[in-house]
Amino acid sequence: MYKKILVPLDGSLLAEAALTYAEEIAKTEGAEIIILRVPDHIEPKFPIHAYVKSLRQQRETDEEAEEYVNEKVAELSAEHIDTQGITREGPVMEAILAVAEETHADMITLSTHGWKGLQRLLKGSVAEEVVRNAHIPVIVIHPN
């Protein structure tokens, strides 16, 4: 039924909980897992001296994202799961939906932080936005 499962990861153990579910589906369905990491680029607050530092930090963040994705791909490949890794810049929700479309993913599996109240208001919910805007099934794994 499912041929490609997109799993966006942010590097946290919480996010990796979704990978466990995707692995099980991939094993039973013979599906490919597509791991996506969108590096978090924090904009500098003081542009005069922060520009060079910001570029260096962005490069380091991008390199860390690539390494992380490559590690996850290697782990899944060792379990004989067909896997590809992608890193993408930009707003997270838009990147997830774009990669889902580009790769022809059949499903998106991701975790939610489970934020409530003020935290949710300030930080937003990528999972909620993906569920609202995706045109394919989305499995959301709750932190509990």
N, CA, C and O atoms as a GROMACS GRO file, in nm:
protein
  576
    1MET      N    1   0.081  -0.119   0.000
    1MET     CA    2   0.000   0.000   0.000
    1MET      C    3   0.087   0.126   0.000
    1MET      O    4   0.064   0.216  -0.081
    2TYR      N    5   0.186   0.133   0.090
    2TYR     CA    6   0.274   0.250   0.095
    2TYR      C    7   0.408   0.214   0.032
    2TYR      O    8   0.466   0.110   0.060
    3LYS      N    9   0.454   0.303  -0.055
    3LYS     CA   10   0.582   0.281  -0.122
    3LYS      C   11   0.692   0.373  -0.072
    3LYS      O   12   0.809   0.336  -0.072
    4LYS      N   13   0.654   0.496  -0.030
    4LYS     CA   14   0.751   0.593   0.020
    4LYS      C   15   0.694   0.665   0.141
    4LYS      O   16   0.585   0.721   0.137
    5ILE      N   17   0.773   0.662   0.249
    5ILE     CA   18   0.731   0.725   0.374
    5ILE      C   19   0.830   0.836   0.407
    5ILE      O   20   0.949   0.810   0.424
    6LEU      N   21   0.782   0.959   0.415
    6LEU     CA   22   0.866   1.072   0.450
    6LEU      C   23   0.867   1.088   0.602
    6LEU      O   24   0.762   1.094   0.666
    7VAL      N   25   0.988   1.096   0.658
    7VAL     CA   26   1.004   1.113   0.802
    7VAL      C   27   1.090   1.236   0.829
    7VAL      O   28   1.213   1.227   0.821
    8PRO      N   29   1.029   1.349   0.860
    8PRO     CA   30   1.107   1.468   0.896
    8PRO      C   31   1.163   1.453   1.037
    8PRO      O   32   1.090   1.419   1.130
    9LEU      N   33   1.292   1.478   1.053
    9LEU     CA   34   1.357   1.466   1.183
    9LEU      C   35   1.430   1.596   1.216
    9LEU      O   36   1.487   1.660   1.128
   10ASP      N   37   1.427   1.633   1.344
   10ASP     CA   38   1.498   1.754   1.386
   10ASP      C   39   1.621   1.723   1.469
   10ASP      O   40   1.685   1.813   1.522
   11GLY      N   41   1.654   1.596   1.481
   11GLY     CA   42   1.772   1.556   1.558
   11GLY      C   43   1.741   1.517   1.701
   11GLY      O   44   1.830   1.471   1.772
   12SER      N   45   1.618   1.533   1.744
   12SER     CA   46   1.581   1.500   1.882
   12SER      C   47   1.534   1.355   1.892
   12SER      O   48   1.490   1.295   1.794
   13LEU      N   49   1.545   1.300   2.012
   13LEU     CA   50   1.494   1.164   2.036
   13LEU      C   51   1.343   1.160   2.018
   13LEU      O   52   1.288   1.060   1.972
   14LEU      N   53   1.277   1.269   2.053
   14LEU     CA   54   1.132   1.277   2.035
   14LEU      C   55   1.095   1.259   1.888
   14LEU      O   56   1.006   1.181   1.855
   15ALA      N   57   1.164   1.329   1.801
   15ALA     CA   58   1.136   1.319   1.658
   15ALA      C   59   1.165   1.178   1.607
   15ALA      O   60   1.094   1.127   1.521
   16GLU      N   61   1.269   1.116   1.661
   16GLU     CA   62   1.306   0.982   1.616
   16GLU      C   63   1.204   0.876   1.654
   16GLU      O   64   1.206   0.766   1.599
   17ALA      N   65   1.113   0.908   1.746
   17ALA     CA   66   1.006   0.814   1.779
   17ALA      C   67   0.921   0.785   1.656
   17ALA      O   68   0.872   0.674   1.638
   18ALA      N   69   0.905   0.885   1.570
   18ALA     CA   70   0.828   0.865   1.447
   18ALA      C   71   0.901   0.769   1.354
   18ALA      O   72   0.838   0.697   1.277
   19LEU      N   73   1.032   0.769   1.360
   19LEU     CA   74   1.111   0.681   1.273
   19LEU      C   75   1.085   0.535   1.307
   19LEU      O   76   1.084   0.450   1.218
   20THR      N   77   1.064   0.506   1.434
   20THR     CA   78   1.034   0.369   1.476
   20THR      C   79   0.907   0.318   1.409
   20THR      O   80   0.903   0.204   1.361
   21TYR      N   81   0.805   0.401   1.405
   21TYR     CA   82   0.680   0.362   1.341
   21TYR      C   83   0.698   0.347   1.190
   21TYR      O   84   0.646   0.254   1.130
   22ALA      N   85   0.771   0.439   1.131
   22ALA     CA   86   0.796   0.432   0.987
   22ALA      C   87   0.873   0.305   0.951
   22ALA      O   88   0.847   0.243   0.848
   23GLU      N   89   0.968   0.266   1.035
   23GLU     CA   90   1.045   0.144   1.011
   23GLU      C   91   0.954   0.022   1.006
   23GLU      O   92   0.966  -0.062   0.917
   24GLU      N   93   0.864   0.013   1.102
   24GLU     CA   94   0.771  -0.101   1.105
   24GLU      C   95   0.685  -0.107   0.980
   24GLU      O   96   0.665  -0.214   0.923
   25ILE      N   97   0.635   0.008   0.938
   25ILE     CA   98   0.554   0.012   0.816
   25ILE      C   99   0.639  -0.024   0.695
   25ILE      O  100   0.595  -0.099   0.608
   26ALA      N  101   0.760   0.029   0.690
   26ALA     CA  102   0.848   0.001   0.577
   26ALA      C  103   0.880  -0.148   0.568
   26ALA      O  104   0.884  -0.204   0.458
   27LYS      N  105   0.902  -0.212   0.681
   27LYS     CA  106   0.934  -0.355   0.681
   27LYS      C  107   0.816  -0.439   0.633
   27LYS      O  108   0.834  -0.533   0.556
   28THR      N  109   0.695  -0.405   0.679
   28THR     CA  110   0.579  -0.485   0.639
   28THR      C  111   0.532  -0.454   0.497
   28THR      O  112   0.483  -0.542   0.427
   29GLU      N  113   0.548  -0.329   0.454
   29GLU     CA  114   0.500  -0.289   0.322
   29GLU      C  115   0.610  -0.293   0.215
   29GLU      O  116   0.581  -0.283   0.096
   30GLY      N  117   0.736  -0.309   0.257
   30GLY     CA  118   0.845  -0.301   0.161
   30GLY      C  119   0.866  -0.160   0.109
   30GLY      O  120   0.909  -0.140  -0.005
   31ALA      N  121   0.834  -0.062   0.192
   31ALA     CA  122   0.839   0.078   0.150
   31ALA      C  123   0.978   0.137   0.173
   31ALA      O  124   1.058   0.085   0.251
   32GLU      N  125   1.004   0.244   0.103
   32GLU     CA  126   1.126   0.322   0.119
   32GLU      C  127   1.101   0.431   0.222
   32GLU      O  128   0.991   0.487   0.227
   33ILE      N  129   1.202   0.460   0.304
   33ILE     CA  130   1.192   0.570   0.400
   33ILE      C  131   1.277   0.685   0.347
   33ILE      O  132   1.392   0.666   0.307
   34ILE      N  133   1.218   0.802   0.349
   34ILE     CA  134   1.288   0.924   0.309
   34ILE      C  135   1.304   1.008   0.435
   34ILE      O  136   1.206   1.056   0.492
   35ILE      N  137   1.429   1.024   0.478
   35ILE     CA  138   1.456   1.104   0.597
   35ILE      C  139   1.484   1.247   0.554
   35ILE      O  140   1.565   1.271   0.465
   36LEU      N  141   1.416   1.340   0.617
   36LEU     CA  142   1.432   1.482   0.586
   36LEU      C  143   1.478   1.556   0.710
   36LEU      O  144   1.425   1.537   0.820
   37ARG      N  145   1.577   1.639   0.691
   37ARG     CA  146   1.623   1.728   0.800
   37ARG      C  147   1.629   1.869   0.745
   37ARG      O  148   1.692   1.894   0.643
   38VAL      N  149   1.562   1.961   0.813
   38VAL     CA  150   1.565   2.102   0.777
   38VAL      C  151   1.647   2.173   0.885
   38VAL      O  152   1.599   2.190   0.997
   39PRO      N  153   1.770   2.214   0.852
   39PRO     CA  154   1.854   2.278   0.953
   39PRO      C  155   1.789   2.405   1.008
   39PRO      O  156   1.724   2.479   0.935
   40ASP      N  157   1.807   2.427   1.137
   40ASP     CA  158   1.751   2.543   1.204
   40ASP      C  159   1.853   2.656   1.199
   40ASP      O  160   1.951   2.654   1.274
   41HIS      N  161   1.832   2.752   1.112
   41HIS     CA  162   1.921   2.867   1.100
   41HIS      C  163   1.865   2.982   1.181
   41HIS      O  164   1.761   3.039   1.148
   42ILE      N  165   1.936   3.016   1.286
   42ILE     CA  166   1.894   3.125   1.373
   42ILE      C  167   1.951   3.255   1.317
   42ILE      O  168   2.072   3.267   1.296
   43GLU      N  169   1.864   3.350   1.294
   43GLU     CA  170   1.906   3.479   1.238
   43GLU      C  171   1.981   3.560   1.343
   43GLU      O  172   1.940   3.564   1.459
   44PRO      N  173   2.092   3.625   1.304
   44PRO     CA  174   2.167   3.706   1.399
   44PRO      C  175   2.088   3.829   1.441
   44PRO      O  176   2.013   3.886   1.361
   45LYS      N  177   2.105   3.871   1.568
   45LYS     CA  178   2.034   3.988   1.618
   45LYS      C  179   2.113   4.117   1.595
   45LYS      O  180   2.055   4.225   1.590
   46PHE      N  181   2.243   4.104   1.580
   46PHE     CA  182   2.328   4.220   1.559
   46PHE      C  183   2.403   4.203   1.427
   46PHE      O  184   2.510   4.143   1.425
   47PRO      N  185   2.349   4.253   1.318
   47PRO     CA  186   2.401   4.221   1.185
   47PRO      C  187   2.541   4.272   1.155
   47PRO      O  188   2.606   4.217   1.066
   48ILE      N  189   2.590   4.374   1.224
   48ILE     CA  190   2.720   4.430   1.188
   48ILE      C  191   2.832   4.328   1.206
   48ILE      O  192   2.907   4.303   1.112
   49HIS      N  193   2.845   4.269   1.325
   49HIS     CA  194   2.954   4.175   1.350
   49HIS      C  195   2.908   4.030   1.342
   49HIS      O  196   2.991   3.938   1.341
   50ALA      N  197   2.782   4.009   1.335
   50ALA     CA  198   2.730   3.872   1.337
   50ALA      C  199   2.726   3.808   1.199
   50ALA      O  200   2.707   3.687   1.190
   51TYR      N  201   2.743   3.885   1.093
   51TYR     CA  202   2.727   3.831   0.958
   51TYR      C  203   2.821   3.714   0.931
   51TYR      O  204   2.776   3.607   0.890
   52VAL      N  205   2.951   3.733   0.954
   52VAL     CA  206   3.048   3.626   0.928
   52VAL      C  207   3.024   3.509   1.022
   52VAL      O  208   3.028   3.394   0.981
   53LYS      N  209   2.999   3.540   1.150
   53LYS     CA  210   2.970   3.435   1.246
   53LYS      C  211   2.845   3.359   1.205
   53LYS      O  212   2.840   3.236   1.216
   54SER      N  213   2.746   3.430   1.159
   54SER     CA  214   2.622   3.367   1.116
   54SER      C  215   2.646   3.272   0.999
   54SER      O  216   2.593   3.161   0.998
   55LEU      N  217   2.726   3.314   0.902
   55LEU     CA  218   2.756   3.226   0.788
   55LEU      C  219   2.829   3.101   0.834
   55LEU      O  220   2.800   2.991   0.787
   56ARG      N  221   2.923   3.118   0.927
   56ARG     CA  222   2.998   3.003   0.980
   56ARG      C  223   2.902   2.910   1.054
   56ARG      O  224   2.908   2.788   1.038
   57GLN      N  225   2.814   2.967   1.137
   57GLN     CA  226   2.718   2.885   1.211
   57GLN      C  227   2.622   2.813   1.117
   57GLN      O  228   2.589   2.697   1.139
   58GLN      N  229   2.578   2.881   1.011
   58GLN     CA  230   2.490   2.816   0.914
   58GLN      C  231   2.560   2.699   0.847
   58GLN      O  232   2.501   2.592   0.830
   59ARG      N  233   2.686   2.720   0.809
   59ARG     CA  234   2.762   2.612   0.745
   59ARG      C  235   2.777   2.493   0.839
   59ARG      O  236   2.760   2.378   0.798
   60GLU      N  237   2.809   2.522   0.967
   60GLU     CA  238   2.821   2.415   1.066
   60GLU      C  239   2.688   2.343   1.087
   60GLU      O  240   2.684   2.220   1.096
   61THR      N  241   2.580   2.419   1.094
   61THR     CA  242   2.447   2.361   1.110
   61THR      C  243   2.412   2.273   0.990
   61THR      O  244   2.358   2.164   1.007
   62ASP      N  245   2.443   2.319   0.870
   62ASP     CA  246   2.417   2.241   0.750
   62ASP      C  247   2.498   2.112   0.750
   62ASP      O  248   2.448   2.005   0.716
   63GLU      N  249   2.627   2.122   0.791
   63GLU     CA  250   2.712   2.003   0.796
   63GLU      C  251   2.662   1.903   0.899
   63GLU      O  252   2.661   1.782   0.874
   64GLU      N  253   2.619   1.952   1.016
   64GLU     CA  254   2.563   1.865   1.119
   64GLU      C  255   2.437   1.795   1.069
   64GLU      O  256   2.417   1.676   1.094
   65ALA      N  257   2.354   1.869   0.998
   65ALA     CA  258   2.231   1.810   0.943
   65ALA      C  259   2.264   1.699   0.843
   65ALA      O  260   2.203   1.592   0.847
   66GLU      N  261   2.360   1.724   0.756
   66GLU     CA  262   2.402   1.623   0.657
   66GLU      C  263   2.456   1.498   0.727
   66GLU      O  264   2.421   1.386   0.690
   67GLU      N  265   2.541   1.517   0.828
   67GLU     CA  266   2.597   1.404   0.902
   67GLU      C  267   2.486   1.324   0.970
   67GLU      O  268   2.486   1.201   0.966
   68TYR      N  269   2.394   1.394   1.031
   68TYR     CA  270   2.283   1.328   1.100
   68TYR      C  271   2.201   1.243   1.003
   68TYR      O  272   2.171   1.127   1.031
   69VAL      N  273   2.166   1.302   0.890
   69VAL     CA  274   2.086   1.230   0.791
   69VAL      C  275   2.164   1.109   0.740
   69VAL      O  276   2.107   1.000   0.726
   70ASN      N  277   2.292   1.126   0.712
   70ASN     CA  278   2.374   1.014   0.663
   70ASN      C  279   2.382   0.901   0.765
   70ASN      O  280   2.379   0.784   0.728
   71GLU      N  281   2.391   0.936   0.895
   71GLU     CA  282   2.393   0.834   1.000
   71GLU      C  283   2.262   0.754   1.002
   71GLU      O  284   2.263   0.632   1.011
   72LYS      N  285   2.151   0.826   0.995
   72LYS     CA  286   2.021   0.758   0.997
   72LYS      C  287   2.002   0.670   0.874
   72LYS      O  288   1.948   0.559   0.885
   73VAL      N  289   2.045   0.718   0.759
   73VAL     CA  290   2.035   0.638   0.637
   73VAL      C  291   2.118   0.511   0.652
   73VAL      O  292   2.073   0.403   0.614
   74ALA      N  293   2.238   0.524   0.706
   74ALA     CA  294   2.325   0.407   0.725
   74ALA      C  295   2.263   0.307   0.822
   74ALA      O  296   2.268   0.186   0.799
   75GLU      N  297   2.204   0.358   0.931
   75GLU     CA  298   2.140   0.269   1.028
   75GLU      C  299   2.026   0.190   0.965
   75GLU      O  300   2.015   0.068   0.985
   76LEU      N  301   1.941   0.258   0.889
   76LEU     CA  302   1.827   0.190   0.827
   76LEU      C  303   1.873   0.097   0.715
   76LEU      O  304   1.817  -0.011   0.698
   77SER      N  305   1.973   0.138   0.640
   77SER     CA  306   2.026   0.053   0.534
   77SER      C  307   2.084  -0.076   0.592
   77SER      O  308   2.073  -0.182   0.530
   78ALA      N  309   2.144  -0.066   0.710
   78ALA     CA  310   2.199  -0.186   0.776
   78ALA      C  311   2.087  -0.282   0.814
   78ALA      O  312   2.111  -0.402   0.829
   79GLU      N  313   1.966  -0.230   0.830
   79GLU     CA  314   1.850  -0.315   0.860
   79GLU      C  315   1.777  -0.357   0.733
   79GLU      O  316   1.666  -0.410   0.738
   80HIS      N  317   1.841  -0.332   0.619
   80HIS     CA  318   1.787  -0.368   0.487
   80HIS      C  319   1.658  -0.294   0.454
   80HIS      O  320   1.568  -0.350   0.392
   81ILE      N  321   1.652  -0.169   0.495
   81ILE     CA  322   1.539  -0.083   0.461
   81ILE      C  323   1.589   0.016   0.357
   81ILE      O  324   1.688   0.086   0.379
   82ASP      N  325   1.521   0.021   0.244
   82ASP     CA  326   1.557   0.116   0.138
   82ASP      C  327   1.535   0.256   0.192
   82ASP      O  328   1.424   0.292   0.233
   83THR      N  329   1.641   0.337   0.193
   83THR     CA  330   1.635   0.468   0.257
   83THR      C  331   1.710   0.571   0.176
   83THR      O  332   1.815   0.542   0.117
   84GLN      N  333   1.657   0.691   0.173
   84GLN     CA  334   1.732   0.804   0.119
   84GLN      C  335   1.723   0.920   0.217
   84GLN      O  336   1.627   0.930   0.293
   85GLY      N  337   1.823   1.006   0.214
   85GLY     CA  338   1.827   1.119   0.304
   85GLY      C  339   1.831   1.250   0.227
   85GLY      O  340   1.895   1.260   0.123
   86ILE      N  341   1.761   1.348   0.280
   86ILE     CA  342   1.753   1.479   0.216
   86ILE      C  343   1.766   1.586   0.324
   86ILE      O  344   1.707   1.574   0.432
   87THR      N  345   1.844   1.690   0.296
   87THR     CA  346   1.840   1.810   0.380
   87THR      C  347   1.786   1.922   0.292
   87THR      O  348   1.812   1.927   0.172
   88ARG      N  349   1.712   2.010   0.354
   88ARG     CA  350   1.648   2.118   0.280
   88ARG      C  351   1.642   2.241   0.367
   88ARG      O  352   1.616   2.230   0.487
   89GLU      N  353   1.665   2.356   0.310
   89GLU     CA  354   1.654   2.480   0.385
   89GLU      C  355   1.517   2.541   0.364
   89GLU      O  356   1.444   2.506   0.272
   90GLY      N  357   1.484   2.634   0.454
   90GLY     CA  358   1.358   2.704   0.440
   90GLY      C  359   1.267   2.679   0.557
   90GLY      O  360   1.305   2.610   0.652
   91PRO      N  361   1.148   2.736   0.553
   91PRO     CA  362   1.050   2.710   0.658
   91PRO      C  363   1.018   2.560   0.663
   91PRO      O  364   0.998   2.497   0.559
   92VAL      N  365   1.015   2.505   0.783
   92VAL     CA  366   1.005   2.360   0.801
   92VAL      C  367   0.880   2.301   0.734
   92VAL      O  368   0.890   2.205   0.659
   93MET      N  369   0.765   2.358   0.762
   93MET     CA  370   0.642   2.301   0.708
   93MET      C  371   0.643   2.301   0.556
   93MET      O  372   0.606   2.202   0.493
   94GLU      N  373   0.685   2.411   0.497
   94GLU     CA  374   0.690   2.420   0.352
   94GLU      C  375   0.790   2.320   0.294
   94GLU      O  376   0.765   2.260   0.189
   95ALA      N  377   0.903   2.303   0.362
   95ALA     CA  378   1.004   2.207   0.316
   95ALA      C  379   0.950   2.064   0.321
   95ALA      O  380   0.972   1.986   0.228
   96ILE      N  381   0.880   2.030   0.427
   96ILE     CA  382   0.822   1.895   0.439
   96ILE      C  383   0.725   1.869   0.326
   96ILE      O  384   0.732   1.764   0.261
   97LEU      N  385   0.635   1.961   0.302
   97LEU     CA  386   0.536   1.941   0.196
   97LEU      C  387   0.599   1.938   0.058
   97LEU      O  388   0.556   1.862  -0.029
   98ALA      N  389   0.700   2.021   0.036
   98ALA     CA  390   0.768   2.023  -0.094
   98ALA      C  391   0.841   1.891  -0.120
   98ALA      O  392   0.833   1.836  -0.229
   99VAL      N  393   0.911   1.842  -0.019
   99VAL     CA  394   0.983   1.715  -0.036
   99VAL      C  395   0.885   1.599  -0.053
   99VAL      O  396   0.911   1.508  -0.132
  100ALA      N  397   0.774   1.603   0.018
  100ALA     CA  398   0.673   1.498   0.000
  100ALA      C  399   0.625   1.493  -0.144
  100ALA      O  400   0.610   1.386  -0.202
  101GLU      N  401   0.602   1.610  -0.201
  101GLU     CA  402   0.556   1.616  -0.339
  101GLU      C  403   0.666   1.573  -0.437
  101GLU      O  404   0.641   1.494  -0.528
  102GLU      N  405   0.786   1.625  -0.418
  102GLU     CA  406   0.897   1.596  -0.508
  102GLU      C  407   0.934   1.448  -0.511
  102GLU      O  408   0.970   1.394  -0.616
  103THR      N  409   0.924   1.383  -0.396
  103THR     CA  410   0.964   1.241  -0.386
  103THR      C  411   0.846   1.146  -0.409
  103THR      O  412   0.864   1.024  -0.411
  104HIS      N  413   0.727   1.203  -0.426
  104HIS     CA  414   0.605   1.123  -0.444
  104HIS      C  415   0.579   1.034  -0.323
  104HIS      O  416   0.540   0.918  -0.336
  105ALA      N  417   0.602   1.090  -0.204
  105ALA     CA  418   0.578   1.016  -0.080
  105ALA      C  419   0.429   0.981  -0.069
  105ALA      O  420   0.343   1.059  -0.110
  106ASP      N  421   0.402   0.864  -0.014
  106ASP     CA  422   0.264   0.818   0.008
  106ASP      C  423   0.213   0.856   0.147
  106ASP      O  424   0.093   0.860   0.172
  107MET      N  425   0.309   0.885   0.239
  107MET     CA  426   0.272   0.911   0.378
  107MET      C  427   0.383   0.994   0.443
  107MET      O  428   0.500   0.986   0.406
  108ILE      N  429   0.343   1.073   0.541
  108ILE     CA  430   0.438   1.147   0.624
  108ILE      C  431   0.419   1.097   0.766
  108ILE      O  432   0.307   1.087   0.816
  109THR      N  433   0.531   1.065   0.832
  109THR     CA  434   0.527   1.022   0.971
  109THR      C  435   0.616   1.117   1.050
  109THR      O  436   0.735   1.128   1.022
  110LEU      N  437   0.559   1.186   1.150
  110LEU     CA  438   0.637   1.280   1.229
  110LEU      C  439   0.587   1.284   1.372
  110LEU      O  440   0.477   1.240   1.403
  111SER      N  441   0.672   1.339   1.457
  111SER     CA  442   0.637   1.352   1.599
  111SER      C  443   0.591   1.494   1.628
  111SER      O  444   0.622   1.588   1.554
  112THR      N  445   0.517   1.506   1.736
  112THR     CA  446   0.478   1.638   1.784
  112THR      C  447   0.540   1.658   1.921
  112THR      O  448   0.558   1.561   1.996
  113HIS      N  449   0.572   1.780   1.955
  113HIS     CA  450   0.629   1.808   2.086
  113HIS      C  451   0.522   1.808   2.194
  113HIS      O  452   0.554   1.798   2.313
  114GLY      N  453   0.397   1.820   2.155
  114GLY     CA  454   0.289   1.818   2.252
  114GLY      C  455   0.278   1.946   2.333
  114GLY      O  456   0.224   1.945   2.444
  115TRP      N  457   0.329   2.056   2.279
  115TRP     CA  458   0.322   2.184   2.350
  115TRP      C  459   0.178   2.229   2.365
  115TRP      O  460   0.094   2.204   2.279
  116LYS      N  461   0.152   2.296   2.475
  116LYS     CA  462   0.020   2.350   2.500
  116LYS      C  463   0.033   2.493   2.546
  116LYS      O  464   0.141   2.537   2.586
  117GLY      N  465  -0.076   2.565   2.541
  117GLY     CA  466  -0.081   2.700   2.595
  117GLY      C  467   0.016   2.796   2.530
  117GLY      O  468   0.025   2.804   2.408
  118LEU      N  469   0.089   2.869   2.614
  118LEU     CA  470   0.178   2.974   2.567
  118LEU      C  471   0.291   2.918   2.481
  118LEU      O  472   0.328   2.980   2.381
  119GLN      N  473   0.346   2.803   2.518
  119GLN     CA  474   0.452   2.743   2.438
  119GLN      C  475   0.406   2.718   2.295
  119GLN      O  476   0.477   2.749   2.200
  120ARG      N  477   0.287   2.664   2.282
  120ARG     CA  478   0.234   2.634   2.148
  120ARG      C  479   0.208   2.763   2.071
  120ARG      O  480   0.234   2.770   1.950
  121LEU      N  481   0.157   2.863   2.141
  121LEU     CA  482   0.131   2.992   2.077
  121LEU      C  483   0.260   3.054   2.025
  121LEU      O  484   0.264   3.106   1.913
  122LEU      N  485   0.366   3.049   2.105
  122LEU     CA  486   0.493   3.111   2.067
  122LEU      C  487   0.570   3.030   1.963
  122LEU      O  488   0.629   3.086   1.872
  123LYS      N  489   0.569   2.899   1.977
  123LYS     CA  490   0.651   2.815   1.890
  123LYS      C  491   0.574   2.757   1.772
  123LYS      O  492   0.634   2.719   1.671
  124GLY      N  493   0.443   2.751   1.783
  124GLY     CA  494   0.364   2.695   1.675
  124GLY      C  495   0.371   2.543   1.674
  124GLY      O  496   0.440   2.483   1.757
  125SER      N  497   0.303   2.484   1.582
  125SER     CA  498   0.304   2.339   1.571
  125SER      C  499   0.325   2.300   1.426
  125SER      O  500   0.234   2.311   1.344
  126VAL      N  501   0.444   2.254   1.395
  126VAL     CA  502   0.475   2.208   1.259
  126VAL      C  503   0.385   2.090   1.225
  126VAL      O  504   0.331   2.082   1.115
  127ALA      N  505   0.370   1.997   1.321
  127ALA     CA  506   0.288   1.878   1.295
  127ALA      C  507   0.146   1.918   1.258
  127ALA      O  508   0.088   1.863   1.163
  128GLU      N  509   0.088   2.011   1.332
  128GLU     CA  510  -0.048   2.055   1.303
  128GLU      C  511  -0.059   2.117   1.164
  128GLU      O  512  -0.154   2.091   1.091
  129GLU      N  513   0.038   2.199   1.129
  129GLU     CA  514   0.038   2.262   0.997
  129GLU      C  515   0.054   2.159   0.885
  129GLU      O  516  -0.010   2.171   0.780
  130VAL      N  517   0.136   2.059   0.908
  130VAL     CA  518   0.154   1.954   0.807
  130VAL      C  519   0.024   1.878   0.789
  130VAL      O  520  -0.019   1.852   0.676
  131VAL      N  521  -0.040   1.842   0.901
  131VAL     CA  522  -0.168   1.770   0.893
  131VAL      C  523  -0.271   1.852   0.815
  131VAL      O  524  -0.343   1.798   0.732
  132ARG      N  525  -0.276   1.981   0.843
  132ARG     CA  526  -0.374   2.067   0.776
  132ARG      C  527  -0.348   2.082   0.626
  132ARG      O  528  -0.442   2.096   0.548
  133ASN      N  529  -0.222   2.080   0.586
  133ASN     CA  530  -0.188   2.115   0.448
  133ASN      C  531  -0.144   1.998   0.360
  133ASN      O  532  -0.133   2.014   0.238
  134ALA      N  533  -0.118   1.884   0.418
  134ALA     CA  534  -0.071   1.770   0.339
  134ALA      C  535  -0.185   1.709   0.258
  134ALA      O  536  -0.301   1.710   0.299
  135HIS      N  537  -0.150   1.657   0.143
  135HIS     CA  538  -0.248   1.591   0.056
  135HIS      C  539  -0.232   1.440   0.059
  135HIS      O  540  -0.288   1.368  -0.023
  136ILE      N  541  -0.153   1.394   0.156
  136ILE     CA  542  -0.132   1.249   0.175
  136ILE      C  543  -0.153   1.219   0.324
  136ILE      O  544  -0.154   1.311   0.405
  137PRO      N  545  -0.170   1.091   0.360
  137PRO     CA  546  -0.187   1.058   0.501
  137PRO      C  547  -0.068   1.102   0.586
  137PRO      O  548   0.047   1.097   0.542
  138VAL      N  549  -0.097   1.146   0.709
  138VAL     CA  550   0.006   1.189   0.802
  138VAL      C  551  -0.017   1.115   0.933
  138VAL      O  552  -0.126   1.118   0.989
  139ILE      N  553   0.087   1.048   0.981
  139ILE     CA  554   0.083   0.985   1.112
  139ILE      C  555   0.160   1.075   1.207
  139ILE      O  556   0.278   1.103   1.184
  140VAL      N  557   0.094   1.120   1.314
  140VAL     CA  558   0.157   1.206   1.412
  140VAL      C  559   0.176   1.126   1.540
  140VAL      O  560   0.080   1.072   1.596
  141ILE      N  561   0.300   1.120   1.586
  141ILE     CA  562   0.333   1.047   1.707
  141ILE      C  563   0.340   1.147   1.822
  141ILE      O  564   0.417   1.242   1.818
  142HIS      N  565   0.259   1.124   1.924
  142HIS     CA  566   0.255   1.212   2.042
  142HIS      C  567   0.369   1.176   2.136
  142HIS      O  568   0.408   1.059   2.142
  143PRO      N  569   0.424   1.272   2.210
  143PRO     CA  570   0.540   1.243   2.294
  143PRO      C  571   0.512   1.142   2.406
  143PRO      O  572   0.606   1.080   2.457
  144ASN      N  573   0.388   1.123   2.444
  144ASN     CA  574   0.357   1.026   2.550
  144ASN      C  575   0.330   0.890   2.489
  144ASN      O  576   0.302   0.795   2.561
   0.00000   0.00000   0.00000
